[in-house]
Amino acid sequence: MAFRYSTGCFDSFLTALKSDMADGVIKFYTGAQPTSPDAAVTGTYLGKVTLAGGAWTAGTATNGLEFGTPGSAAIDKASAEEWKFVCEVAGTIGWGRFVSNSASDTDGSSTALKRMDFSVGITSGDCLMSKVTYAVGETGVIQSFNIPLSNIS
C-alpha cells in the first residue's frame, strides 16, 4: 500500500516550500529541461523573472519572488505580485528553474541547493505566459504559476 497524505500535510509541505523559496528568482532556458533540478542546466540562458522585472541579486530580498498562502494542496504566486520576465538573450523559452535566494546557486549541478524545474507554455504548462519567444529587452508577465500536490502516483 502506498503512502497517502492529507490536504493538511500537503499544505504544510507547501508552507515549508514557500519559506525555502522566499525571495528567489526564475531563470528561463531554451530546449528541454534536464532530468532533475539537481543536474546542471541544459539549453541557453534567456533571462530571469523577478518582482516587476526589477534588478535582483542573490542573497538579498530586493525584487525576489514570493508565493501566496497554500490551500487545498496547492500554492500559487503571491496574487499582489507581478512576476515579470526580462529577456537578456533572444530565443524561445523551453523550460524554467526557480532557484532559492542562495548566493551559491550557480547553473551547475548540486544536490544541496533548493530548486524547482518546470515547463513553460502559452496554453499548457506549469508556468503560463502570453508568448514564449522573445527578443533582447522584451518583457513578459507570468500569468499563472501554480504548484499542486496530489496523492496520485
Secondary structure, 3 states (H helix, E strand, C coil): CCCCCCHHHHHHHHHHHHHHCCCEEEEEECCCCCCCCCCCCCCCEEEEEEECCCCCCCCCCCCCECECCCECCEEEECCCCCEEEEECCCEECCEEEEECCCCCCCCCCCCCCCEEEEEEECCCCCEECCCCEECCCCEEECCEEEEECCCCC
